[in-house]
Amino acid sequence: MKKKLRRTMLFCPANKPKHLFTSMIYEPDCIIFDLEDAVPFNEKVAARDLLVEALKAIDYGQVEVFARINALYTDFGEDDVRALVPAGLKRLRLPMCESEKDVKDLDVLLTEIERAHNIEVGSVKVQCAIETPKGVVNSLAIAQASPRVTSISFGAEDFTRTLGTDRTKAGNELFLARSTVALNANIAGVDAIDTVYADVKDEEGFIKEVESARNLGFSGKSCIHPSQVELVHKIYTPNSKDIEASIKIIEAARNADIEKGGVIVVDGKMIDIPVIAKAERILELAVGAGIQIGGVSI
């Protein structure tokens, strides 16, 4: 089981040295050092150089480190990849991903760089950012375009800008797109990461949106401020009742040996493979939150 948790992805601008040194202390599951939107045009090369040196010098511990590169069709995207991968970066976020071809183009570039630097081919993984209507429609093909793709993310700001609409706190204009991204990630077997919530002072609104994302099937949330990290982790932490029920389901399933199919009854309820998978995921989240699970190995 031991699936990597990506409940939180904390954005940090790569042109700010302080963030390069301190971002891990907030204990997000992932950090995304941003070379794209957060960095002014005339600082992009310097920001890239800063990040390269940070990757060589700083131990980020158990935090999964990503970089949001500039799009490959820009003057900076390919150079970002050629500099960051030899420096040790293993996770890239590809912005404005609209088609399977976008992923395959990055895959080819990564393979070339890995071979040139004696890095295991395929070891660098990719998160594809779905930020346009075209990207939403093609999100299943994008998620399945390469074994490198471990997650897809939804970006509401660019999505609404492309549509020419406003983003509201109710979020009705995003429901279909968010649902589509989450469903297609599930079909492809990759994580789905929800969009940022820009109003860092609106804790109540943020909590509602995170709860909505969890219920839609998102694996986690993009965060733009450290204060959001703890809130997301709390929402994604299962309660004791769900943990106890999940332990009982998994133990019963193992005793009945139905891993390849079949149905059992636990506390009067029919339990099959999808229910068992949900129980396993609940225990993964519990362990990720630091909860000790006795009697069941996961």
Secondary structure in CASP SS format (residue, H / E / C, confidence):
PFRMAT SS
TARGET T0000
AUTHOR 0000-0000-0000
METHOD secondary structure of the structure
MODEL  1
M C 1.00
K C 1.00
K C 1.00
K C 1.00
L C 1.00
R C 1.00
R C 1.00
T E 1.00
M E 1.00
L E 1.00
F E 1.00
C E 1.00
P E 1.00
A C 1.00
N C 1.00
K C 1.00
P H 1.00
K H 1.00
H H 1.00
L H 1.00
F H 1.00
T H 1.00
S H 1.00
M H 1.00
I H 1.00
Y H 1.00
E C 1.00
P C 1.00
D C 1.00
C E 1.00
I E 1.00
I E 1.00
F E 1.00
D E 1.00
L C 1.00
E C 1.00
D C 1.00
A C 1.00
V C 1.00
P C 1.00
F H 1.00
N H 1.00
E H 1.00
K H 1.00
V H 1.00
A H 1.00
A H 1.00
R H 1.00
D H 1.00
L H 1.00
L H 1.00
V H 1.00
E H 1.00
A H 1.00
L H 1.00
K H 1.00
A H 1.00
I C 1.00
D C 1.00
Y C 1.00
G C 1.00
Q C 1.00
V C 1.00
E E 1.00
V E 1.00
F E 1.00
A E 1.00
R E 1.00
I C 1.00
N C 1.00
A C 1.00
L C 1.00
Y C 1.00
T C 1.00
D C 1.00
F C 1.00
G H 1.00
E H 1.00
D H 1.00
D H 1.00
V H 1.00
R H 1.00
A H 1.00
L H 1.00
V C 1.00
P C 1.00
A C 1.00
G C 1.00
L C 1.00
K C 1.00
R E 1.00
L E 1.00
R E 1.00
L E 1.00
P C 1.00
M C 1.00
C C 1.00
E C 1.00
S C 1.00
E H 1.00
K H 1.00
D H 1.00
V H 1.00
K H 1.00
D H 1.00
L H 1.00
D H 1.00
V H 1.00
L H 1.00
L H 1.00
T H 1.00
E H 1.00
I H 1.00
E H 1.00
R H 1.00
A H 1.00
H C 1.00
N C 1.00
I C 1.00
E C 1.00
V C 1.00
G C 1.00
S C 1.00
V C 1.00
K E 1.00
V E 1.00
Q E 1.00
C E 1.00
A E 1.00
I E 1.00
E C 1.00
T C 1.00
P H 1.00
K H 1.00
G H 1.00
V H 1.00
V H 1.00
N C 1.00
S H 1.00
L H 1.00
A H 1.00
I H 1.00
A H 1.00
Q C 1.00
A C 1.00
S C 1.00
P C 1.00
R C 1.00
V E 1.00
T E 1.00
S E 1.00
I E 1.00
S E 1.00
F E 1.00
G C 1.00
A H 1.00
E H 1.00
D H 1.00
F H 1.00
T H 1.00
R H 1.00
T H 1.00
L H 1.00
G C 1.00
T C 1.00
D C 1.00
R C 1.00
T C 1.00
K C 1.00
A C 1.00
G C 1.00
N H 1.00
E H 1.00
L H 1.00
F H 1.00
L H 1.00
A H 1.00
R H 1.00
S H 1.00
T H 1.00
V H 1.00
A H 1.00
L H 1.00
N H 1.00
A H 1.00
N H 1.00
I H 1.00
A H 1.00
G C 1.00
V C 1.00
D E 1.00
A E 1.00
I E 1.00
D E 1.00
T C 1.00
V C 1.00
Y C 1.00
A C 1.00
D C 1.00
V C 1.00
K C 1.00
D C 1.00
E H 1.00
E H 1.00
G H 1.00
F H 1.00
I H 1.00
K H 1.00
E H 1.00
V H 1.00
E H 1.00
S H 1.00
A H 1.00
R H 1.00
N H 1.00
L H 1.00
G C 1.00
F C 1.00
S C 1.00
G E 1.00
K E 1.00
S E 1.00
C E 1.00
I C 1.00
H C 1.00
P C 1.00
S H 1.00
Q H 1.00
V H 1.00
E H 1.00
L H 1.00
V H 1.00
H H 1.00
K H 1.00
I H 1.00
Y C 1.00
T C 1.00
P C 1.00
N C 1.00
S H 1.00
K H 1.00
D H 1.00
I H 1.00
E H 1.00
A H 1.00
S H 1.00
I H 1.00
K H 1.00
I H 1.00
I H 1.00
E H 1.00
A H 1.00
A H 1.00
R H 1.00
N H 1.00
A H 1.00
D C 1.00
I C 1.00
E C 1.00
K C 1.00
G C 1.00
G C 1.00
V C 1.00
I E 1.00
V E 1.00
V E 1.00
D C 1.00
G C 1.00
K E 1.00
M E 1.00
I E 1.00
D C 1.00
I H 1.00
P H 1.00
V H 1.00
I H 1.00
A H 1.00
K H 1.00
A H 1.00
E H 1.00
R H 1.00
I H 1.00
L H 1.00
E H 1.00
L H 1.00
A H 1.00
V H 1.00
G H 1.00
A C 1.00
G C 1.00
I C 1.00
Q C 1.00
I C 1.00
G C 1.00
G C 1.00
V C 1.00
S C 1.00
I C 1.00
END
